[in-house]
């Protein structure tokens, strides 16, 4: 079968990647100066003004949000998978370094307090993401350096630092040659450190060096094995082996918030906290929601506000204890890449306290979940190829997979920010495969839980190698070939799914039919970016509370699907306890080793009304 794949237009991007990896093969640190020409020539959609002498404020905002504040003092960035890798290469005390974070990117990083930053990488995708961010940061830093040299510029900075009036702000914006809106976003990114950072920029140009300590495929697998071993050990005595399992890749908030009932039980206290918090941003969100149909999204707002409400230690401890009593165990990552996991036992959920929107049938039927031995494995969605490594590792231990559901952000070429987009065709830049699959979700599964957004199903998506690794010509090829979703994880997940149901590794550059998957497969993305709007990229705004609605709408759809499939499985294959209730003559020893009657290596996956694509 012939096919057209979105390859035309990627020559500059391919050159950039080849240059990156040829430099990183060096056994010593290399300077990022060598990448600037290839970076600029790529004409990245996130760095449209890289060639211009003036500041590209959107690109700078994007990079600042995805790097820790200490990067202003950093000269060397070293990348490795685990503490052991860093130890083997001479960084013996890296686990004692200061743990640092970035506002807009979840990556484990450590700072030595001087000039070196250690970045823990989970896959090649972390390199494809981090290196262009560092290059863009260096380019924009070095544009500001000559501007801030003069004594008059220093006087403007000092005046702004002492008195941030509207006049002083306008004066600083003129100095940096940015609009007031662009300056306000830089203020948001840098926070109180804005003036000190600009003063550091005035002291000298930025000249990063980078070093890849161990970039082999085996080291990524070792890091993933260590991560999964930690999860298995921390959730004991719960096991995932030989139990029906539903895998969800989403975030660490939505699924437990919907299932635990903690926020709903704290409703009055949360609203009282919001009113007294003296947080203008949170109050504005509260007023916005309250004025829309008298809190028609009340539960979503409670979940949104819970993150700040639970920052109080005693409340967070109560939240965690409530989750544990209802079968939700959290496992933080340790000594490697930063992906939290949760293991949730369905038979411990309290039907009376879960979010009412999750009730997919009568309460009596929902109570049958008490007979379930199934678990949900929910992970904080990984970046790019880390999804392949994680899914491949989990599938070695989960022998009764019932469903794989992925929720994530995406750029959209035909929808609005906040819309939900569903694909059933994915072109994967990593494997160069076109994956065809039956997405078990349709628009009707999500629309009831949205008030401001739309749902587009039957779409085509492309899994790209990195956010910076796109340009206008490349995306135009996507659009002309009908690819309207741009994201990073679906392709790697589908490559792992292929290896779960086939007797070989995933192919390369083929059309791959995954409609034959013997379990549920569902991908839901909500739009966080519209890259076809030139110069208005991911750095141009924040989803804020608007992101809560599509996040919870997709999470609700996933949990309702899981409950429906599991209840159907229980009807077809009742547990030993159910069998004894329905047939008192059945002896206990008939249950054998504890597996469900009728279970086999192939999991049961029953069609559920209203969700096309189930095979």
C-alpha distance (Angstrom), angle and dihedral (degrees) to the residues before:
residue distance angle dihedral
X1 . . .
X2 3.80 . .
X3 3.77 119.6 .
X4 3.77 139.1 177.2
X5 3.79 114.7 -130.7
X6 3.82 125.8 -168.9
X7 3.80 98.3 -108.4
X8 3.80 103.2 118.7
X9 3.77 111.0 98.3
X10 3.79 97.7 31.3
X11 3.82 99.1 98.4
X12 3.83 94.0 104.2
X13 3.80 90.9 46.5
X14 3.81 91.7 50.0
X15 3.80 90.1 49.8
X16 3.80 90.3 51.1
X17 3.80 91.8 51.5
X18 3.79 93.4 46.8
X19 3.79 89.2 51.1
X20 3.81 92.0 49.8
X21 3.81 94.8 51.2
X22 3.80 94.9 41.9
X23 3.81 88.5 56.5
X24 3.80 94.3 44.5
X25 3.80 91.1 56.0
X26 3.80 86.7 75.4
X27 3.80 115.3 107.3
X28 3.80 89.9 -139.0
X29 3.79 133.9 53.8
X30 3.81 117.4 -74.8
X31 3.80 128.5 -156.1
X32 3.78 119.9 -116.0
X33 3.81 90.7 -136.7
X34 3.81 85.6 87.5
X35 3.82 90.4 64.1
X36 3.79 100.1 48.4
X37 3.82 97.0 89.2
X38 3.82 92.9 49.2
X39 3.81 90.5 45.2
X40 3.80 92.9 52.1
X41 3.81 93.1 43.7
X42 3.81 90.2 55.5
X43 3.85 90.6 68.2
X44 3.78 91.4 -147.2
X45 3.79 116.3 -153.7
X46 3.81 87.4 -132.2
X47 3.81 91.8 52.9
X48 3.80 104.9 36.7
X49 3.82 94.1 152.4
X50 3.80 97.8 45.5
X51 3.82 90.9 119.9
X52 3.79 94.8 48.0
X53 3.82 119.8 95.2
X54 3.79 90.8 -134.2
X55 3.79 123.1 83.3
X56 3.82 118.1 -85.2
X57 3.80 94.7 -144.0
X58 3.83 95.3 -176.5
X59 3.81 92.0 53.8
X60 3.79 91.4 46.5
X61 3.81 91.5 49.0
X62 3.81 90.3 49.9
X63 3.81 93.1 52.0
X64 3.81 95.2 42.9
X65 3.81 89.9 53.2
X66 3.83 90.4 53.2
X67 3.80 99.4 45.5
X68 3.82 129.4 64.2
X69 3.80 118.0 -105.3
X70 3.81 91.1 -112.0
X71 3.83 89.6 68.8
X72 3.81 87.1 89.8
X73 3.83 86.6 71.3
X74 3.80 97.3 36.3
X75 3.79 122.3 108.3
X76 3.82 100.6 164.2
X77 3.82 128.4 46.2
X78 3.81 116.9 -169.0
X79 3.81 120.9 -169.1
X80 3.80 126.9 -156.1
X81 3.79 140.5 145.1
X82 3.81 104.9 -124.3
X83 3.80 143.1 6.1
X84 3.79 88.0 -99.5
X85 3.80 91.8 59.0
X86 3.80 91.1 51.1
X87 3.82 90.7 47.2
X88 3.81 92.0 50.5
X89 3.81 90.7 54.3
X90 3.79 95.7 50.7
X91 3.82 102.7 -88.6
X92 3.79 93.1 115.5
X93 3.80 96.4 159.3
X94 3.83 98.7 43.8
X95 3.80 91.5 117.1
X96 3.82 87.3 60.8
X97 3.80 94.2 53.5
X98 3.81 121.2 107.2
X99 3.79 112.5 -82.4
X100 3.83 108.1 -126.8
X101 3.79 132.0 -175.7
X102 3.78 140.0 -163.6
X103 3.83 121.8 -133.4
X104 3.79 95.4 -130.4
X105 3.80 106.8 30.6
X106 3.79 128.8 56.5
X107 3.79 105.7 -141.2
X108 3.80 129.8 133.2
X109 3.80 108.7 -115.9
X110 3.79 134.7 168.5
X111 3.82 130.1 -161.5
X112 3.79 124.4 -152.8
X113 3.82 92.2 -149.8
X114 3.80 92.3 -112.7
X115 3.79 122.4 57.2
X116 3.83 108.7 -44.6
X117 3.80 129.2 92.4
X118 3.81 122.1 -168.0
X119 3.82 114.8 -152.4
X120 3.80 119.6 -166.0
X121 3.79 110.4 -143.8
X122 3.80 125.8 -160.1
X123 3.80 98.4 -169.7
X124 3.77 145.1 -14.3
X125 3.81 87.6 -77.2
X126 3.80 90.1 71.0
X127 3.80 88.8 59.8
X128 3.82 91.4 46.4
X129 3.81 87.6 52.3
X130 3.81 103.6 38.9
X131 3.81 102.2 44.1
X132 3.85 96.7 55.6
X133 3.81 89.4 45.8
X134 3.81 90.7 54.5
X135 3.82 92.1 45.8
X136 3.81 92.3 50.1
X137 3.81 91.0 47.1
X138 3.81 90.8 51.6
X139 3.82 92.8 48.0
X140 3.80 93.5 51.6
X141 3.84 93.3 42.4
X142 3.79 89.6 54.8
X143 3.81 91.2 50.4
X144 3.81 89.5 57.2
X145 3.81 95.5 44.4
X146 3.85 97.9 78.0
X147 3.82 91.8 40.4
X148 3.80 92.0 57.6
X149 3.81 96.6 46.2
X150 3.79 100.3 88.5
X151 3.79 124.5 88.8
X152 3.81 89.4 -123.4
X153 3.82 89.8 57.2
X154 3.79 90.3 49.9
X155 3.80 89.2 51.3
X156 3.82 90.7 52.4
X157 3.81 89.9 50.8
X158 3.79 92.7 48.6
X159 3.81 92.0 48.3
X160 3.80 92.1 48.5
X161 3.81 91.4 48.2
X162 3.82 91.2 52.6
X163 3.79 98.5 41.7
X164 3.82 122.3 16.2
X165 3.77 96.7 -166.4
X166 3.78 122.3 151.9
X167 3.80 90.4 -101.1
X168 3.82 92.9 51.3
X169 3.80 90.6 47.2
X170 3.81 91.5 51.6
X171 3.80 89.7 48.5
X172 3.82 92.0 53.2
X173 3.81 91.4 46.4
X174 3.82 89.9 54.3
X175 3.80 90.4 49.0
X176 3.81 92.7 52.3
X177 3.84 91.4 39.3
X178 3.81 93.3 -126.1
X179 3.78 133.2 125.1
X180 3.82 120.2 -102.5
X181 3.83 88.3 -110.3
X182 3.80 91.2 53.9
X183 3.79 90.9 47.5
X184 3.81 91.3 50.9
X185 3.80 90.0 54.3
X186 3.80 90.8 50.7
X187 3.81 87.8 50.3
X188 3.81 88.2 52.5
X189 3.81 91.5 50.6
X190 3.81 98.1 44.9
X191 3.80 97.3 32.5
X192 3.82 114.7 -179.1
X193 3.81 88.7 -10.2
X194 3.80 94.5 66.3
X195 3.82 98.7 99.2
X196 3.84 94.6 40.8
X197 3.83 89.2 49.6
X198 3.81 92.6 50.1
X199 3.80 88.5 49.1
X200 3.82 89.5 53.0
X201 3.81 89.4 50.5
X202 3.82 88.7 54.5
X203 3.82 90.5 55.9
X204 3.80 95.6 65.5
X205 3.81 148.5 -36.0
X206 3.80 121.9 -75.4
X207 3.80 117.6 -110.9
X208 3.81 112.6 175.1
X209 3.80 123.7 -164.2
X210 3.80 120.5 -162.6
X211 3.77 134.7 -165.3
X212 3.79 129.9 -170.0
X213 3.80 107.5 -150.6
X214 3.80 100.4 -169.6
X215 3.78 121.8 -5.3
X216 3.78 101.5 169.5
X217 3.79 123.5 132.5
X218 3.81 89.4 -123.7
X219 3.80 91.9 57.8
X220 3.80 90.6 54.2
X221 3.80 88.5 51.4
X222 3.80 91.5 49.1
X223 3.80 90.9 51.3
X224 3.81 90.6 50.2
X225 3.81 91.4 48.1
X226 3.80 91.0 52.6
X227 3.82 90.2 48.5
X228 3.82 93.3 50.6
X229 3.82 93.2 44.6
X230 3.80 88.6 55.4
X231 3.82 90.3 51.8
X232 3.81 93.1 49.8
X233 3.79 92.9 47.9
X234 3.80 95.9 46.5
X235 3.82 95.8 52.3
X236 3.80 95.5 51.9
X237 2.99 131.9 162.8
X238 3.82 83.0 36.1
X239 3.80 112.0 80.5
X240 3.78 130.4 -165.6
X241 3.80 96.9 -162.6
X242 3.81 115.2 103.7
X243 3.80 92.3 4.6
X244 3.80 127.5 111.0
X245 3.79 106.7 -100.9
X246 3.78 137.5 -168.2
X247 3.80 114.1 -158.1
X248 3.81 118.8 -150.7
X249 3.80 126.4 -176.7
X250 3.80 107.3 -165.8
X251 3.80 128.5 103.4
X252 3.78 136.9 -57.6
X253 3.81 96.6 -104.3
X254 3.80 115.7 46.1
X255 3.81 101.7 55.9
X256 3.85 97.3 46.8
X257 3.82 92.0 41.0
X258 3.80 91.3 55.1
X259 3.80 93.7 44.8
X260 3.80 104.9 38.6
X261 3.82 99.1 54.2
X262 3.81 89.7 -146.9
X263 3.82 96.7 126.8
X264 3.81 92.7 46.1
X265 3.78 90.1 51.9
X266 3.83 90.5 50.9
X267 3.81 95.2 47.2
X268 3.81 98.3 124.4
X269 3.81 92.9 43.6
X270 3.81 92.7 48.9
X271 3.80 93.7 50.7
X272 3.80 89.8 46.6
X273 3.83 89.0 51.2
X274 3.82 91.1 50.6
X275 3.80 91.7 51.5
X276 3.82 92.7 49.1
X277 3.82 100.2 35.5
X278 3.81 95.0 91.1
X279 3.80 87.8 -142.0
X280 3.83 107.8 142.8
X281 3.82 93.9 -163.0
X282 3.81 93.9 50.0
X283 3.80 92.1 43.9
X284 3.80 90.7 50.9
X285 3.79 90.7 52.3
X286 3.82 90.3 48.4
X287 3.81 92.1 51.0
X288 3.81 90.8 47.2
X289 3.80 93.2 53.0
X290 3.82 94.3 40.2
X291 3.78 91.5 55.9
X292 3.80 92.7 50.9
X293 3.80 106.2 85.5
X294 3.80 92.6 -41.6
X295 3.78 98.3 -64.9
X296 3.79 99.3 -38.2
X297 3.79 86.0 165.7
X298 3.80 93.3 45.7
X299 3.80 95.8 135.2
X300 3.80 92.6 49.1
X301 3.78 90.4 50.9
X302 3.80 91.1 49.4
X303 3.81 89.0 54.6
X304 3.80 90.9 46.4
X305 3.81 92.6 50.4
X306 3.81 92.7 42.3
X307 3.80 92.2 77.1
X308 3.81 90.5 65.0
X309 3.79 95.7 33.9
X310 3.82 90.4 54.1
X311 3.80 92.0 51.0
X312 3.80 84.4 89.6
X313 3.84 105.1 95.3
X314 3.79 98.6 -133.6
X315 3.80 92.0 48.8
X316 3.78 93.7 47.4
X317 3.81 89.7 52.3
X318 3.81 90.4 52.7
X319 3.79 90.9 48.1
X320 3.81 92.2 52.8
X321 3.80 91.8 46.9
X322 3.82 91.3 49.8
X323 3.80 89.8 51.2
X324 3.80 92.4 50.0
X325 3.80 93.5 51.0
X326 3.81 87.7 53.4
X327 3.78 94.8 51.4
X328 3.81 100.3 -95.6
X329 3.80 115.7 130.9
X330 3.81 120.8 -177.6
X331 3.80 122.3 -153.7
X332 3.79 118.7 -167.7
X333 3.79 117.2 -152.0
X334 3.80 117.8 -107.0
X335 3.79 134.1 -159.0
X336 3.80 95.9 -8.0
X337 3.77 143.5 39.5
X338 3.79 117.8 -6.0
X339 3.81 110.1 -109.7
X340 3.80 118.2 133.3
X341 3.81 117.0 -152.8
X342 3.79 133.2 -159.9
X343 3.79 128.6 -161.2
X344 3.81 113.6 -158.7
X345 3.82 124.7 -169.3
X346 3.79 110.3 -147.6
X347 3.81 94.2 -153.9
X348 3.82 91.7 62.8
X349 3.80 96.9 53.9
X350 3.79 116.7 113.5
X351 3.79 108.9 -131.7
X352 3.81 89.9 -163.3
X353 3.83 94.2 60.6
X354 3.81 105.4 35.2
X355 3.79 118.6 103.3
X356 3.84 105.8 -73.9
X357 3.80 90.3 -131.5
X358 3.81 88.7 70.2
X359 3.80 94.4 65.5
X360 3.79 101.9 109.8
X361 3.82 93.7 174.2
X362 3.80 139.0 3.5
X363 3.80 118.6 -40.7
X364 3.79 89.1 -114.8
X365 3.78 91.8 56.5
X366 3.82 90.8 44.1
X367 3.81 89.5 56.8
X368 3.79 88.5 66.3
X369 3.80 85.7 79.2
X370 3.83 85.1 80.8
X371 3.81 86.2 75.1
X372 3.80 93.0 53.5
X373 3.78 123.4 109.3
X374 3.82 92.0 -170.1
X375 3.79 126.6 117.9
X376 3.78 135.2 -156.8
X377 3.80 115.6 -135.7
X378 3.80 106.6 -158.6
X379 3.80 120.7 -177.4
X380 3.79 134.1 -176.4
X381 3.79 99.3 -104.3
X382 3.79 112.1 -98.6
X383 3.79 128.8 -136.2
X384 3.80 119.3 -98.4
X385 3.79 116.2 -60.3
X386 3.80 91.5 12.9
X387 3.82 83.9 78.0
X388 3.81 89.7 62.6
X389 3.81 93.5 49.3
X390 3.82 93.0 46.8
X391 3.81 95.0 46.6
X392 3.81 92.8 44.9
X393 3.81 91.0 51.6
X394 3.81 96.3 46.2
X395 3.81 91.5 47.8
X396 3.82 89.6 59.9
X397 3.82 89.1 65.0
X398 3.81 104.4 29.6
X399 3.80 104.8 75.6
X400 3.82 97.2 170.7
X401 3.79 103.8 51.7
X402 3.80 110.0 175.7
X403 3.78 100.2 176.5
X404 3.81 145.3 -7.6
X405 3.79 115.9 -149.8
X406 3.81 125.2 179.7
X407 3.82 124.5 -166.3
X408 3.79 118.6 -177.8
X409 3.77 149.1 136.8
X410 3.79 122.0 -87.9
X411 3.76 141.9 177.4
X412 3.79 112.8 -114.3
X413 3.77 129.6 -151.7
X414 3.81 96.9 -167.8
X415 3.83 108.6 25.2
X416 3.79 138.9 62.5
X417 3.77 129.8 -100.8
X418 3.82 107.3 -83.5
X419 3.82 95.2 27.9
X420 3.81 118.7 125.3
X421 3.81 117.4 -126.0
X422 3.81 125.6 -165.5
X423 3.80 122.6 -163.0
X424 3.79 131.4 -165.5
X425 3.83 94.5 179.1
X426 3.82 122.2 56.1
X427 3.79 126.6 -178.5
X428 3.80 108.1 -156.5
X429 3.81 117.2 -152.2
X430 3.80 91.2 -161.9
X431 3.81 98.0 57.7
X432 3.83 95.8 18.0
X433 3.81 86.7 -132.3
X434 3.78 126.6 140.5
X435 3.80 105.6 -138.8
X436 3.81 119.3 -156.1
X437 3.79 115.2 -167.5
X438 3.78 142.3 155.8
X439 3.79 106.0 -105.5
X440 3.81 103.3 -149.5
X441 3.82 90.6 -147.6
X442 3.78 129.8 76.6
X443 3.79 133.4 -178.7
X444 3.81 91.6 -91.9
X445 3.83 90.3 63.3
X446 3.82 93.0 60.9
X447 3.81 107.6 27.1
X448 3.85 96.4 78.7
X449 3.82 89.3 64.1
X450 3.82 97.7 48.7
X451 3.79 126.5 81.8
X452 3.80 102.0 167.5
X453 3.79 105.8 27.9
X454 3.79 140.3 61.0
X455 3.80 133.6 -133.0
X456 3.79 124.1 -132.5
X457 3.80 115.0 -167.6
X458 3.83 132.4 179.2
X459 3.81 89.8 46.6
X460 3.81 131.8 147.7
X461 3.79 121.6 -125.6
X462 3.77 139.0 -170.1
X463 3.80 125.2 -146.9
X464 3.80 105.5 -143.8
X465 3.78 127.6 -162.0
X466 3.79 96.4 -122.8
X467 3.80 144.1 -7.5
X468 3.81 94.3 -114.6
X469 3.82 91.6 44.7
X470 3.80 95.1 84.9
X471 3.78 133.3 84.6
X472 3.80 135.6 -174.9
X473 3.82 94.4 -98.6
X474 3.78 91.8 49.3
X475 3.81 93.1 49.9
X476 3.79 90.3 46.8
X477 3.81 87.5 59.5
X478 3.82 89.3 51.2
X479 3.76 91.7 51.3
X480 3.80 95.6 46.6
X481 3.80 90.1 51.3
X482 3.81 91.3 49.6
X483 3.81 99.3 -104.1
X484 3.79 105.8 140.2
X485 3.84 103.1 161.4
X486 3.81 121.0 71.8
X487 3.82 115.8 -170.8
X488 3.80 140.5 132.5
X489 3.82 113.3 -128.0
X490 3.81 111.8 48.1
X491 3.81 96.2 77.1
X492 3.82 94.9 50.3
X493 3.82 90.8 46.8
X494 3.81 90.6 50.7
X495 3.81 91.1 49.6
X496 3.80 88.4 55.7
X497 3.82 91.6 46.0
X498 3.81 89.1 53.4
X499 3.80 89.7 56.4
X500 3.81 90.2 49.8
X501 3.80 92.6 60.2
X502 3.81 103.1 28.9
X503 3.79 133.2 64.7
X504 3.80 95.4 -124.1
X505 3.79 142.9 44.7
X506 3.77 117.8 -78.9
X507 3.83 114.4 -78.4
X508 3.80 126.8 -119.6
X509 3.81 127.0 -120.7
X510 3.80 96.9 -1.6
X511 3.77 140.7 119.8
X512 3.81 104.5 -105.5
X513 3.81 122.7 -160.8
X514 3.81 112.0 -149.7
X515 3.79 96.5 166.1
X516 3.80 85.5 105.2
X517 3.82 93.7 67.3
X518 3.84 107.4 134.0
X519 3.80 91.8 -143.2
X520 3.80 137.9 49.6
X521 3.82 116.8 -73.4
X522 3.80 118.2 -169.8
X523 3.81 133.1 167.6
X524 3.80 122.2 -173.7
X525 3.79 123.4 176.3
X526 3.77 129.7 -179.7
X527 3.78 119.4 -152.7
X528 3.80 116.1 -109.1
X529 3.79 98.1 161.0
X530 3.82 140.8 35.1
X531 3.81 102.9 -160.2
X532 3.81 95.1 177.6
X533 3.82 86.4 74.0
X534 3.79 96.6 89.0
X535 3.77 113.4 -125.4
X536 3.82 93.6 1.9
X537 3.76 100.2 100.2
X538 3.78 137.5 150.7
X539 3.79 87.6 -66.0
X540 3.77 93.0 58.6
X541 3.79 98.1 78.4
X542 3.78 149.6 -8.5
X543 3.79 128.8 -112.3
X544 3.83 91.5 -138.0
X545 3.81 113.5 165.8
X546 3.81 90.4 -19.1
X547 3.80 86.3 73.6
X548 3.81 92.0 58.4
X549 3.79 95.3 71.2
X550 3.84 98.5 56.1
X551 3.81 89.9 38.4
X552 3.81 92.6 56.7
X553 3.81 95.0 36.2
X554 3.81 90.4 58.2
X555 3.82 93.0 41.9
X556 3.81 90.4 51.3
X557 3.81 90.6 50.6
X558 3.81 90.7 51.0
X559 3.81 94.9 48.6
X560 3.81 93.2 45.9
X561 3.79 88.2 51.1
X562 3.80 91.9 49.7
X563 3.81 92.0 49.4
X564 3.81 92.4 47.9
X565 3.81 93.7 49.0
X566 3.79 92.8 44.8
X567 3.81 93.7 48.4
X568 3.80 89.6 50.5
X569 3.81 89.6 49.3
X570 3.80 90.2 51.5
X571 3.79 91.0 50.5
X572 3.79 91.2 52.2
X573 3.81 96.4 39.0
X574 3.82 110.5 25.2
X575 3.77 118.6 -161.1
X576 3.84 120.0 -106.9
X577 3.84 89.4 -102.4
X578 3.80 90.9 53.7
X579 3.80 91.3 47.5
X580 3.80 91.4 52.8
X581 3.80 90.0 49.8
X582 3.80 92.9 49.5
X583 3.83 94.0 38.9
X584 3.85 111.9 29.7
X585 3.82 91.1 -174.4
X586 3.82 91.2 65.6
X587 3.80 109.0 106.8
X588 3.77 121.3 -134.4
X589 3.78 93.6 -125.7
X590 3.77 88.1 64.2
X591 3.78 89.0 79.4
X592 3.81 90.3 75.7
X593 3.79 112.9 -169.9
X594 3.80 93.5 -3.1
X595 3.79 98.9 -94.7
X596 3.76 118.8 134.8
X597 3.80 116.5 -92.1
X598 3.76 109.0 -99.6
X599 3.81 93.4 18.3
X600 3.77 116.8 141.5
X601 3.77 138.1 163.9
X602 3.80 87.6 -79.9
X603 3.84 111.7 72.7
X604 3.77 123.1 -134.1
X605 3.78 115.8 -107.9
X606 3.77 115.2 178.3
X607 3.80 125.5 -168.9
X608 3.79 115.4 -107.2
X609 3.77 119.9 -152.7
X610 3.78 116.6 -103.9
X611 3.82 98.8 22.0
X612 3.79 112.8 96.7
X613 3.75 124.4 -157.6
X614 3.79 97.6 51.3
X615 3.78 109.8 141.8
